[in-house]
Amino acid sequence: MTNKLVTIVEIVRARQALAGKVARTPTINSVSLSEMTGLPVFLKLEHRQTTGSFKLRGATNALSQLSGAEKQRGVVAASTGNHGRALAYAAHLEGIRAIICMSRLVPRNKVDEIRRLGAEIRIVGNSQDDAQEEADRLVLEGGLTMVPPFDNASIIAGQGTLGLEIIDAVPDVDTVLVPVSGGGLASGVAAAVRAKRSAAKVIGISMDRGAAMRASLDAGKPVLVEESESLADSLGGGIGVDNRFTFAMVRDLLDDVILLSEDEIAAGMAHAYMLEREIIEGAAAVGIGALLAGKIKAKGPVVAILSGRNVDMEQHRRIVCADISERAEPCPA
């Protein structure tokens, strides 16, 4: 494994490539969380991105780096949903063929939306690793170009533009809370934040069901994990035993990786809806969940990234109704 880092130069260049193609999402103060913690808490509303998640940044930047011949042959990716949706959208705008490989654990609403955007779908196996094997086969046999969901310099640089926006909005930020799965978002955001404000902490948050990055950090090298169903389904999947970028970047740039239970993730989703009036998926709620659980220690302004909104609405309703039933309030229709 060769350790590689994505630099602030590449992230700034990505910001230029994304101009006019990717939304600059709002960063707002959370009155409720600020009162609870006694610190200024801000929410980076990346779930309002065009395709409903941060993934559009990396996918758009990656496609901007392709040659004409690569665009002609088409692209392929393995995805837990949001990367596939972003790549399908970005490829459609460019007139590029896209094939998205997913496991049977990917929620139906995400599969349907990727298909609606015009991408071809391959459902393979019961893990992200199974889907990746199919994507690898299509590269070898079909000549398509792989656009990985996270372990790729262009993807990481694109996600890092989100970190630049955080610094623009909250220049004195003390702690950034970022969801962690394969590490593309965490790597890019940490690289940008560290370059612009070295004193700031960047803390990764994941679920306690098969958190591959945390398991790999504990082992000192990328390892395989067994995937399980989770409210934070977007955080599922491995990081790849031949990981080139994100393992080393997360290891070197993040201050910690904290794990949440399913109940803590659900609490974050319910809080976002009831008090912030934001509908977000489980993976996007982990920053709020960690704050509610008292797992974050900070001395100054905190920014939590709400990374996506592509949640099954029936699941979301059940979570919200379970939360408010404790207060004997009516459940939203």
C-alpha positions as CSV (number, residue, x, y, z in Angstrom):
1,M,0.0,0.0,0.0
2,T,1.4,3.4,-1.0
3,N,0.3,6.2,1.2
4,K,-0.7,9.3,-0.8
5,L,-2.2,12.7,0.2
6,V,-4.4,15.1,-1.5
7,T,-3.3,18.7,-1.0
8,I,-5.0,22.0,-0.6
9,V,-3.8,22.9,-4.1
10,E,-5.8,20.1,-5.6
11,I,-8.9,21.1,-3.5
12,V,-8.7,24.7,-4.6
13,R,-8.4,23.5,-8.2
14,A,-11.5,21.4,-7.7
15,R,-13.4,24.3,-6.4
16,Q,-12.7,26.1,-9.7
17,A,-13.9,23.0,-11.7
18,L,-17.1,22.8,-9.7
19,A,-18.0,26.4,-10.1
20,G,-21.5,26.7,-11.7
21,K,-22.1,22.9,-11.5
22,V,-22.4,22.3,-7.8
23,A,-24.3,24.3,-5.2
24,R,-22.6,26.2,-2.4
25,T,-24.7,25.0,0.5
26,P,-25.7,27.0,3.5
27,T,-24.1,26.9,7.0
28,I,-26.6,27.9,9.7
29,N,-26.5,28.3,13.4
30,S,-28.4,25.7,15.4
31,V,-30.1,27.5,18.3
32,S,-31.1,24.3,20.0
33,L,-27.8,22.6,19.9
34,S,-25.9,25.8,20.8
35,E,-28.1,26.1,23.9
36,M,-27.6,22.5,24.8
37,T,-23.8,22.5,24.5
38,G,-23.1,26.1,25.6
39,L,-21.1,26.6,22.4
40,P,-21.9,28.0,19.0
41,V,-23.0,25.0,16.9
42,F,-23.4,25.3,13.2
43,L,-25.0,22.9,10.7
44,K,-23.5,22.6,7.2
45,L,-26.6,21.8,5.1
46,E,-25.0,19.7,2.4
47,H,-28.1,17.5,2.2
48,R,-29.6,20.4,0.2
49,Q,-27.0,19.7,-2.5
50,T,-28.6,19.1,-6.0
51,T,-28.6,15.3,-5.8
52,G,-29.3,15.3,-2.0
53,S,-25.7,14.6,-0.8
54,F,-22.1,15.8,-0.9
55,K,-21.2,13.1,-3.4
56,L,-22.0,15.4,-6.3
57,R,-18.8,17.4,-5.6
58,G,-16.4,14.4,-6.0
59,A,-18.3,12.9,-9.0
60,T,-18.3,16.2,-10.9
61,N,-14.7,16.8,-10.2
62,A,-13.7,13.3,-11.3
63,L,-15.6,13.6,-14.6
64,S,-13.9,16.9,-15.3
65,Q,-10.6,15.1,-15.3
66,L,-11.5,12.5,-17.9
67,S,-10.1,12.5,-21.5
68,G,-12.4,12.5,-24.5
69,A,-11.8,8.8,-25.1
70,E,-12.7,7.9,-21.5
71,K,-15.9,9.9,-21.7
72,Q,-16.8,8.1,-24.9
73,R,-16.4,4.6,-23.3
74,G,-18.3,5.5,-20.2
75,V,-17.9,5.2,-16.5
76,V,-18.7,2.7,-13.8
77,A,-18.8,2.7,-10.0
78,A,-19.7,0.7,-7.0
79,S,-22.0,2.6,-4.6
80,T,-24.1,2.4,-1.4
81,G,-26.4,4.8,-3.2
82,N,-25.4,8.4,-2.9
83,H,-22.2,8.2,-5.0
84,G,-24.2,6.3,-7.7
85,R,-26.9,9.0,-7.7
86,A,-24.3,11.8,-8.0
87,L,-22.4,10.0,-10.8
88,A,-25.5,9.2,-12.7
89,Y,-26.6,12.9,-12.5
90,A,-23.2,14.3,-13.4
91,A,-22.7,11.8,-16.3
92,H,-26.2,12.5,-17.6
93,L,-25.3,16.2,-17.9
94,E,-22.2,15.4,-19.8
95,G,-23.8,12.7,-22.0
96,I,-21.6,10.0,-20.6
97,R,-22.8,6.4,-20.2
98,A,-22.8,5.3,-16.5
99,I,-23.2,1.9,-14.9
100,I,-23.7,1.8,-11.1
101,C,-23.1,-1.5,-9.2
102,M,-24.8,-1.9,-5.8
103,S,-25.4,-4.7,-3.3
104,R,-28.8,-5.9,-2.1
105,L,-28.4,-3.8,1.1
106,V,-28.9,-0.5,-0.8
107,P,-32.4,0.9,-0.1
108,R,-34.9,0.7,-2.9
109,N,-35.5,4.5,-3.0
110,K,-31.8,5.1,-3.8
111,V,-31.8,2.4,-6.5
112,D,-34.9,3.8,-8.1
113,E,-33.6,7.3,-8.2
114,I,-30.3,6.3,-9.8
115,R,-32.3,4.4,-12.5
116,R,-34.5,7.5,-13.0
117,L,-31.4,9.6,-13.7
118,G,-30.6,7.3,-16.7
119,A,-27.8,5.1,-15.3
120,E,-27.6,1.4,-15.9
121,I,-28.0,-0.7,-12.7
122,R,-26.2,-3.9,-11.5
123,I,-27.4,-5.4,-8.2
124,V,-24.8,-7.9,-7.0
125,G,-24.3,-9.7,-3.7
126,N,-24.8,-8.6,-0.2
127,S,-21.9,-6.2,0.4
128,Q,-20.1,-3.2,-1.1
129,D,-17.1,-5.5,-1.8
130,D,-19.4,-7.7,-4.0
131,A,-20.5,-4.7,-5.9
132,Q,-16.9,-3.5,-6.3
133,E,-16.0,-6.9,-7.8
134,E,-18.7,-6.4,-10.5
135,A,-17.4,-2.9,-11.2
136,D,-13.9,-4.2,-11.6
137,R,-15.1,-6.8,-14.1
138,L,-16.8,-4.1,-16.2
139,V,-13.6,-2.2,-16.3
140,L,-11.6,-5.2,-17.5
141,E,-14.2,-6.6,-20.0
142,G,-15.9,-3.4,-21.1
143,G,-13.2,-0.8,-21.1
144,L,-15.2,1.5,-18.8
145,T,-13.4,4.0,-16.5
146,M,-13.8,3.4,-12.8
147,V,-15.0,6.4,-10.7
148,P,-14.5,5.2,-7.2
149,P,-16.8,6.4,-4.4
150,F,-13.9,7.6,-2.1
151,D,-10.4,6.3,-2.6
152,N,-9.5,8.6,-5.5
153,A,-7.6,11.9,-5.6
154,S,-10.2,13.7,-7.8
155,I,-13.1,12.5,-5.6
156,I,-11.3,13.5,-2.4
157,A,-10.4,16.9,-3.8
158,G,-14.0,17.5,-4.8
159,Q,-15.3,16.6,-1.4
160,G,-12.7,18.8,0.2
161,T,-14.4,21.9,-1.3
162,L,-17.0,21.4,1.4
163,G,-14.2,22.0,3.9
164,L,-13.3,25.3,2.2
165,E,-16.9,26.5,2.5
166,I,-16.9,25.6,6.2
167,I,-13.9,27.8,6.8
168,D,-15.4,30.6,4.8
169,A,-18.6,30.5,6.9
170,V,-17.0,29.9,10.3
171,P,-13.4,31.1,10.2
172,D,-12.8,30.4,13.9
173,V,-14.2,26.9,13.9
174,D,-12.8,24.7,16.7
175,T,-14.3,21.3,15.8
176,V,-15.7,19.9,12.6
177,L,-17.9,16.7,12.8
178,V,-17.8,14.7,9.6
179,P,-19.5,11.4,8.8
180,V,-17.0,8.6,8.0
181,S,-17.4,5.6,5.7
182,G,-14.7,5.0,3.1
183,G,-13.2,8.3,4.1
184,G,-13.4,10.4,1.0
185,L,-15.4,13.2,2.6
186,A,-13.5,13.0,5.9
187,S,-10.1,13.1,4.0
188,G,-11.0,16.0,1.8
189,V,-12.6,18.1,4.5
190,A,-9.8,17.4,7.0
191,A,-7.2,18.3,4.3
192,A,-9.0,21.6,3.6
193,V,-9.7,22.5,7.2
194,R,-6.1,21.7,8.4
195,A,-4.6,23.8,5.6
196,K,-6.7,26.8,6.4
197,R,-7.0,26.5,10.2
198,S,-4.4,24.1,11.7
199,A,-5.8,24.6,15.3
200,A,-9.2,23.1,14.4
201,K,-10.1,19.5,15.3
202,V,-11.7,17.2,12.8
203,I,-13.7,14.3,14.3
204,G,-15.1,11.5,12.2
205,I,-18.4,9.9,13.2
206,S,-19.7,6.5,12.1
207,M,-22.1,3.7,13.2
208,D,-21.1,0.9,15.5
209,R,-22.3,-1.7,13.0
210,G,-19.4,-2.6,10.7
211,A,-17.5,0.7,10.7
212,A,-14.7,-0.3,8.3
213,M,-12.5,2.8,8.8
214,R,-12.5,2.6,12.6
215,A,-11.8,-1.2,12.4
216,S,-8.9,-0.5,10.0
217,L,-7.5,2.3,12.2
218,D,-7.6,0.0,15.2
219,A,-5.8,-2.7,13.2
220,G,-3.2,-0.3,11.8
221,K,-4.1,-1.3,8.2
222,P,-7.1,-1.6,6.0
223,V,-9.2,-4.7,7.0
224,L,-12.4,-6.3,5.8
225,V,-15.6,-6.0,7.9
226,E,-18.9,-7.7,7.9
227,E,-21.7,-5.4,6.7
228,S,-25.0,-5.1,8.6
229,E,-28.1,-3.1,8.0
230,S,-28.1,0.3,9.7
231,L,-30.0,3.5,9.7
232,A,-26.8,5.0,8.5
233,D,-26.7,2.8,5.4
234,S,-24.6,5.3,3.5
235,L,-21.8,4.6,5.9
236,G,-21.6,0.9,5.1
237,G,-19.0,-0.8,3.0
238,G,-15.3,-1.5,3.3
239,I,-12.4,0.9,2.6
240,G,-10.5,-1.6,0.3
241,V,-7.5,-3.7,1.5
242,D,-5.5,-1.9,-1.2
243,N,-6.6,1.5,-0.1
244,R,-4.2,4.2,-1.6
245,F,-5.5,7.5,-0.1
246,T,-8.2,7.7,2.5
247,F,-6.8,5.3,5.2
248,A,-3.6,7.3,5.5
249,M,-5.3,10.6,5.3
250,V,-7.9,9.7,8.0
251,R,-5.2,8.3,10.2
252,D,-3.0,11.4,9.9
253,L,-5.5,14.2,9.7
254,L,-8.5,13.2,12.0
255,D,-8.3,13.6,15.7
256,D,-10.7,10.7,16.4
257,V,-13.4,8.5,15.0
258,I,-16.4,8.1,17.2
259,L,-19.1,5.4,16.9
260,L,-22.8,5.7,17.5
261,S,-25.5,3.2,18.3
262,E,-28.7,2.9,16.2
263,D,-30.6,4.7,18.9
264,E,-28.2,7.6,18.9
265,I,-28.4,7.9,15.1
266,A,-32.2,7.8,15.3
267,A,-32.1,10.6,17.9
268,G,-30.0,12.7,15.5
269,M,-32.5,12.2,12.7
270,A,-35.5,13.0,14.9
271,H,-33.8,16.1,16.4
272,A,-33.0,17.4,12.9
273,Y,-36.6,17.1,11.9
274,M,-38.3,18.3,15.1
275,L,-36.1,21.2,16.0
276,E,-34.1,22.1,12.9
277,R,-36.9,21.3,10.4
278,E,-34.5,19.3,8.2
279,I,-35.1,15.9,6.8
280,I,-31.9,13.9,6.7
281,E,-30.8,10.3,6.3
282,G,-29.1,8.4,9.1
283,A,-25.5,9.0,7.9
284,A,-26.1,12.7,7.9
285,A,-27.5,12.7,11.4
286,V,-24.4,11.3,13.1
287,G,-22.9,14.7,14.0
288,I,-26.1,15.8,15.7
289,G,-26.4,12.3,17.3
290,A,-22.9,12.6,18.7
291,L,-23.6,16.0,20.2
292,L,-26.9,14.8,21.8
293,A,-25.1,11.8,23.2
294,G,-22.5,14.0,24.9
295,K,-19.7,12.4,22.9
296,I,-18.1,15.6,21.6
297,K,-15.8,17.8,23.7
298,A,-15.0,21.2,22.2
299,K,-13.9,24.6,23.3
300,G,-15.2,26.8,20.5
301,P,-17.5,26.8,17.5
302,V,-18.6,23.4,16.2
303,V,-19.7,22.6,12.7
304,A,-21.6,19.4,12.0
305,I,-21.9,18.3,8.4
306,L,-25.4,17.1,7.4
307,S,-24.2,15.0,4.4
308,G,-27.4,13.8,2.7
309,R,-31.2,13.6,2.7
310,N,-31.8,10.5,0.5
311,V,-33.8,8.6,3.1
312,D,-36.8,6.3,2.7
313,M,-39.6,8.5,3.9
314,E,-41.6,5.7,5.5
315,Q,-38.5,4.8,7.6
316,H,-38.1,8.5,8.5
317,R,-41.7,8.8,9.6
318,R,-41.3,5.7,11.9
319,I,-38.2,7.2,13.5
320,V,-39.8,10.6,14.1
321,C,-43.0,9.1,15.4
322,A,-41.1,6.8,17.8
323,D,-39.3,9.9,19.2
324,I,-42.4,12.1,19.7
325,S,-44.5,9.3,21.1
326,E,-42.5,9.6,24.3
327,R,-44.0,13.2,24.7
328,A,-47.5,12.1,23.9
329,E,-47.6,14.4,20.8
330,P,-49.4,13.5,17.6
331,C,-47.3,11.9,14.8
332,P,-47.0,13.9,11.6
333,A,-49.3,12.7,8.9
